[in-house]
Amino acid sequence: MEALAPETIHLSPDEPIVIRLLDSTDAPKLTGYFKGLSAETRSYFAPHSFVEETVRHICKTLNPAEIVRLVATSADNQTIVAYVLLLSGATPSDAARFQTLGIPIHAETDFSIAPSIADVYQSRGLGSHLMKKALTIARAMNKQRIILWGGVQTRNVRAHRYYQKYGFVEVGQFENEVLNYDMYLTL
């Protein structure tokens, strides 16, 4: 599928970044990426643990039909600077919350998104490129809606504004150690 093909973008004229699928050889790079995130950034991203064993398992069992795992890497492919998950459907807890809001989630028509960006690359435009890539993939896979995987923490004001900029709407709130907004985007 062409939407899943690697794409090179430029954050500045001398800084090319490649957005591509995570591959089976990326475990050490992804582990390094997670270790390099600040405690604050790590606290905002929680679809899975950051331990090396989990990362190795993820890289051994890649299945883009279930979860598209994108990474953004330095042009020389040595460093991962962002990681984005696109899950067909939703986690059981997300699906249950949306169901109580009268919004049923289906793997055939919905994606859940969980993006993360290395601290030094935040607020530099990379998130916009990643969202455009995610939307292209979602449309190519005939998805009709994207929900935030695990919502967005209300204390993460920058991310909340980012999602609103792309047209995500708030549909509810829930508490999971901190207060979160459930949001979705209709494609």
C-alpha positions in Angstrom: 0.0 0.0 0.0 1.5 3.3 -1.1 0.3 5.1 2.1 2.7 2.9 4.1 5.7 3.7 2.0 8.6 5.6 3.6 8.4 9.4 3.3 11.2 11.9 3.7 10.3 15.3 5.2 12.4 18.3 6.1 12.2 20.1 9.4 14.7 22.5 8.1 16.7 22.6 4.8 19.6 20.6 6.5 17.5 18.2 8.6 15.7 15.5 6.6 13.6 13.0 8.6 12.3 9.7 7.3 8.8 8.6 8.4 8.5 4.9 7.9 7.1 1.7 9.4 8.8 0.2 12.4 10.7 -2.9 11.3 12.0 -6.0 13.1 15.6 -4.6 13.4 14.5 -1.4 15.2 14.3 -2.8 18.8 17.6 -1.3 20.0 16.7 2.1 18.4 13.2 2.1 19.9 14.5 1.1 23.3 17.0 4.0 23.0 14.2 6.3 22.0 12.1 5.5 25.1 15.1 5.8 27.4 15.8 9.3 26.0 12.3 10.6 26.7 11.9 13.0 29.7 9.8 11.7 32.6 7.0 14.2 31.6 6.9 13.0 28.0 6.9 9.4 29.2 4.0 10.1 31.5 1.8 11.3 28.5 2.4 8.1 26.5 1.2 4.8 27.9 -0.1 2.3 25.3 2.5 -0.2 26.3 5.5 -0.4 28.7 8.9 0.9 27.7 11.0 -2.1 28.9 13.4 -3.7 26.5 11.6 -7.1 26.6 8.3 -5.4 25.5 10.1 -3.6 22.7 11.8 -6.8 21.4 8.4 -8.6 21.4 6.8 -5.7 19.5 9.5 -5.8 16.8 9.3 -9.6 16.5 5.5 -9.6 16.1 4.8 -6.6 13.8 1.4 -6.8 12.1 0.3 -3.6 10.3 -3.1 -5.0 9.7 -3.7 -4.7 13.4 -1.4 -2.0 14.5 0.5 0.4 12.2 3.7 1.4 14.0 5.3 4.4 12.4 8.7 5.9 13.4 10.4 9.1 12.4 14.2 8.6 12.1 17.1 10.8 11.4 18.0 10.7 7.7 20.9 8.3 8.4 18.3 5.9 10.1 20.4 5.8 13.2 18.0 7.5 15.6 14.3 7.3 16.2 12.8 10.7 17.0 9.1 9.8 17.1 6.9 6.8 17.4 3.2 6.6 16.4 0.7 3.8 16.8 -2.4 3.3 14.8 -4.6 0.5 16.2 -7.5 -0.8 14.2 -10.4 -0.3 16.5 -9.7 0.5 20.1 -8.5 -1.0 23.4 -11.3 -2.7 25.4 -11.3 0.2 28.0 -11.4 2.9 25.3 -14.2 1.0 23.4 -16.2 0.6 26.6 -16.0 4.4 27.4 -16.9 5.4 23.8 -19.8 2.9 23.9 -21.2 4.5 27.0 -21.1 7.8 25.1 -23.2 6.2 22.3 -20.2 6.0 20.0 -19.5 2.4 19.1 -15.9 1.7 17.9 -15.3 -0.9 15.1 -11.9 -2.2 13.9 -13.1 -1.9 10.2 -13.9 1.8 10.4 -11.9 3.2 13.3 -8.3 3.8 14.3 -6.9 4.7 17.7 -3.8 6.9 17.6 -1.0 7.2 20.1 1.8 9.5 19.1 5.0 10.4 20.9 7.8 12.7 19.9 11.3 13.0 21.4 11.5 16.1 23.6 14.1 17.9 21.4 11.8 17.5 18.4 8.6 18.8 20.0 7.1 22.1 18.7 9.2 21.9 15.5 6.5 20.8 13.1 7.2 17.0 13.2 3.8 16.4 14.8 2.1 18.0 11.8 4.0 15.7 9.4 3.1 12.6 11.5 -0.6 13.5 11.7 -0.7 14.1 7.9 0.9 10.6 7.4 -1.5 9.0 9.9 -4.5 10.6 8.1 -3.3 9.4 4.7 -2.9 5.9 6.1 -6.3 6.0 7.7 -8.0 7.1 4.5 -6.2 4.5 2.4 -7.4 1.9 4.9 -11.0 3.2 4.6 -11.2 4.3 8.2 -13.9 6.8 9.0 -12.8 8.0 12.4 -9.6 8.3 14.6 -9.9 8.3 18.4 -7.2 9.1 20.9 -5.8 5.9 22.4 -6.2 6.4 26.1 -7.4 10.0 25.6 -5.3 13.0 26.2 -4.4 14.2 29.7 -6.0 17.5 30.6 -2.7 18.7 32.0 -1.1 18.2 28.5 -2.4 21.5 27.2 -0.1 21.6 24.2 -1.3 18.2 22.9 -4.9 19.1 23.5 -4.5 22.2 21.3 -2.7 20.2 18.7 -5.6 17.7 18.4 -8.2 20.5 18.3 -6.2 22.1 15.5 -6.7 18.9 13.4 -10.4 18.9 14.2 -10.6 16.4 17.0 -13.6 17.0 19.3 -14.0 16.3 23.0 -16.7 13.8 23.7 -16.1 13.0 27.4 -13.8 12.9 30.3 -12.4 10.1 32.5 -10.0 9.7 35.3 -7.1 7.3 35.2 -4.7 8.7 37.9 -5.2 12.0 36.1 -8.1 13.6 34.3 -8.3 12.9 30.5 -10.4 14.0 27.6 -11.7 11.4 25.1 -11.5 12.9 21.6 -12.1 11.8 18.1 -11.8 13.0 14.5 -14.3 12.2 11.8 -12.5 11.6 8.5 
